[in-house]
Every structure is written in structure tokens, then in C-alpha cells.
Amino acid sequence: MNPGQTDQEDLMRLLFLVARQDRRAFEQLYEKIAARMFGLCVKLAGQRELAEEALQEAFIQIWHHAAEYHEGRGTPMGWMMTIARYRTLDLIRARKVRQTSGDDHLEHIEDQRAGPLDDSLRTAGSAQLTGCLEELTDVQRDSILLSYYRGFTHEELAQALSSPIGTVKSWIRRGLLALKRCLEQ
């Protein structure tokens, strides 16, 4: 048995206990993964304060939804990192909307209905899609999720990821090609 598998089994055990409201298991889970999750949040948010808020919200969500985890949702670490990623992206989006002043924001009112990625994740292929997303590089996955799940434009992505627009477009293009290959297998 390799160390990665042992770690995932330990995380799965802790998630099972957290689902039963075991506070000590939640502390252990936090100690094991908080630093890695925080690194992701900082990378996405670009600022410590926002990353700390995202991390806190991610752990609250894990506490309340641990019972919903199952192996079909990917590895325990992958599932929890996805929660952290989405919480960070939600906060980035919320802060951006609050910074808009006057009536300018009316042009950017967001449709709150489920988008194509939401619908895709709810279908039978959600486990396969989640697995394929986990195979992408972090920047490819983040670019695709920000673009398609959160509706960021290429310009917004370039700013959020502190990268040139051409680089962001390349990450999306290569990521989508890798997703397509993975899903066709």
C-alpha cells in the first residue's frame, strides 16, 4: 500500500467521523489538510484575508456536508480541495460585485440558475468529470472552473490569476482538450 493511499484512507476515516459530528476528528482533519487548502485559497485569491475567509467557509461546509462524501466524488482530498476552490471563487466573485458602484453593475447581473457545468456534474458522469478535472494541472482546472462555472471573462481570469491573457487562453484550451480526451476514454 502506498503512502498516498494510506493518507486518503485516513482522510476518509476522518470524514466518516466528522459526518457523525465528531469534533476531535474534525480537529485532526483540519490539522492534516488546512495548510494545503490554505495554499490553494491564497493562490486563487491573491490575498491572505480573502484566503482565510475562504478556508473558514470551506471547513464549515465540510463540517455540514461530510456525510455527503462518497468515493464517486473522487478522493477525499480532491473533494475537500474542490470545496475550498469553489468557496474561494465565490468570495472573489462576491467581492468583485460589491466593488462595482452605481448602475454599472446592471450590465453584469448574473443568472443564478444552474449552468451547464452544474447540470453536467449532476448527471451520471459526474464522478468521471470530477476525476478528469483532478487530472488537469491546477492552473488549467482553475481557469476552466472560473471561466465556465463562474462566468469569468478572459480579462477577469487574467487579473484573478495574475497572468497574461494569452497564457490564460492557452490554459483553458489545453485543459479543455485534456478533459475531452479523458472523457472519451
C-alpha positions in Angstrom: 0.0 0.0 0.0 1.5 3.4 -1.0 1.6 6.4 1.4 -0.8 8.4 -0.7 -3.4 5.6 -0.5 -2.9 5.4 3.3 -3.4 9.2 3.6 -6.6 9.0 1.6 -7.9 6.2 3.7 -7.1 8.2 6.8 -8.9 11.2 5.4 -11.9 9.0 4.5 -12.0 7.7 8.1 -11.9 11.2 9.5 -14.6 12.4 7.1 -16.8 9.5 8.2 -16.3 10.5 11.9 -16.9 14.2 11.0 -20.2 13.2 9.4 -21.1 11.8 12.8 -20.3 15.2 14.4 -17.0 14.0 16.0 -15.3 17.3 16.9 -11.9 15.6 17.6 -11.9 14.0 14.2 -12.7 17.4 12.7 -9.7 18.9 14.5 -7.5 16.1 13.2 -8.8 16.7 9.7 -8.1 20.4 10.0 -4.6 19.7 11.2 -3.9 17.4 8.3 -5.2 19.5 5.4 -5.6 23.1 6.4 -2.2 24.2 5.2 -2.6 22.7 1.8 -6.1 24.1 1.4 -4.9 27.5 2.6 -2.2 27.4 -0.1 -4.8 26.8 -2.8 -7.0 29.6 -1.4 -4.1 32.1 -1.3 -3.1 31.1 -4.8 -6.6 31.7 -6.2 -7.5 34.8 -4.1 -4.1 36.5 -4.2 -4.7 38.0 -0.8 -4.4 36.5 2.7 -7.5 37.9 4.2 -9.8 36.6 1.5 -8.0 33.2 1.6 -8.5 32.9 5.3 -12.2 33.6 4.9 -12.5 31.1 2.1 -10.7 28.5 4.2 -13.0 29.0 7.1 -16.1 28.8 4.9 -14.7 25.6 3.3 -14.3 23.9 6.6 -17.8 25.0 7.7 -19.1 23.4 4.5 -17.0 20.2 5.1 -18.4 20.0 8.7 -22.0 20.3 7.5 -21.7 18.1 4.4 -19.2 15.4 5.3 -22.0 12.8 5.2 -22.4 13.6 1.5 -18.9 12.5 0.6 -18.6 9.1 -1.2 -15.9 7.6 -3.3 -17.8 8.5 -6.5 -16.9 12.2 -5.7 -13.2 11.5 -6.1 -10.6 11.2 -3.4 -11.3 12.7 0.0 -8.5 15.3 -0.5 -9.8 16.1 -4.0 -13.4 16.6 -2.7 -12.3 18.9 0.1 -9.9 20.9 -2.2 -12.8 21.4 -4.6 -14.9 22.8 -1.8 -12.1 25.2 -0.9 -11.6 26.1 -4.6 -15.4 26.9 -5.0 -15.6 28.9 -1.7 -12.6 31.0 -2.8 -14.1 31.6 -6.3 -17.4 32.5 -4.7 -15.8 35.1 -2.4 -13.7 36.5 -5.3 -16.9 36.9 -7.3 -18.8 38.4 -4.4 -16.1 41.0 -3.6 -15.9 41.9 -7.3 -19.7 42.6 -7.4 -19.5 44.7 -4.2 -16.7 46.8 -5.7 -19.0 47.8 -8.6 -20.7 51.1 -8.0 -23.7 52.9 -9.5 -25.8 51.3 -12.2 -22.8 49.9 -14.0 -23.4 46.5 -12.3 -26.8 46.2 -14.1 -25.0 45.1 -17.2 -23.4 42.2 -15.4 -26.4 40.8 -13.4 -25.8 37.1 -13.1 -28.4 34.4 -13.9 -28.5 32.3 -10.7 -29.9 29.3 -12.4 -27.7 26.2 -12.8 -25.2 26.5 -15.6 -24.0 23.7 -18.0 -21.3 22.6 -15.6 -23.7 22.3 -12.7 -26.0 20.2 -14.9 -23.1 18.1 -16.1 -21.9 17.4 -12.5 -25.4 16.3 -11.5 -25.6 13.7 -14.3 -24.4 10.1 -14.1 -21.0 11.2 -15.4 -20.2 13.4 -12.5 -17.7 11.1 -11.0 -15.9 10.7 -14.3 -15.9 14.5 -14.9 -14.6 15.1 -11.3 -11.9 12.5 -11.9 -10.9 14.1 -15.2 -10.9 17.6 -13.6 -8.5 16.3 -10.9 -6.1 15.1 -13.7 -5.7 18.6 -15.0 -3.0 21.0 -13.8 -4.1 23.4 -11.1 -4.0 26.4 -13.5 -5.9 24.5 -16.2 -8.6 23.4 -13.7 -8.8 26.8 -12.1 -9.1 28.6 -15.4 -11.8 26.3 -16.7 -13.8 26.4 -13.5 -13.5 30.2 -13.2 -14.5 30.6 -16.8 -17.3 28.1 -17.3 -18.6 27.7 -13.7 -18.2 31.2 -12.5 -18.5 33.1 -15.9 -15.3 35.0 -15.7 -14.2 36.6 -19.0 -10.6 36.1 -20.2 -9.7 39.5 -18.9 -11.2 38.7 -15.5 -9.3 35.4 -15.4 -6.0 37.1 -16.4 -6.5 39.5 -13.5 -7.6 36.9 -11.0 -4.8 34.5 -11.8 -2.2 37.3 -12.3 -1.2 36.0 -15.7 -1.2 37.3 -19.3 -4.4 36.9 -21.2 -2.7 34.7 -23.9 -1.4 32.4 -21.2 -4.9 32.1 -19.6 -6.4 31.3 -23.0 -3.8 28.6 -23.6 -4.5 27.0 -20.2 -8.3 26.9 -21.0 -7.7 25.5 -24.5 -5.2 22.8 -23.3 -7.4 22.0 -20.3 -10.5 21.5 -22.4 -8.6 19.3 -24.8 -7.3 17.2 -21.9 -10.9 17.0 -20.5 -12.2 15.9 -23.8 -9.6 13.1 -24.2 -10.2 11.9 -20.6 -14.0 11.9 -21.0 -13.8 10.0 -24.3 -11.8 7.1 -22.7 
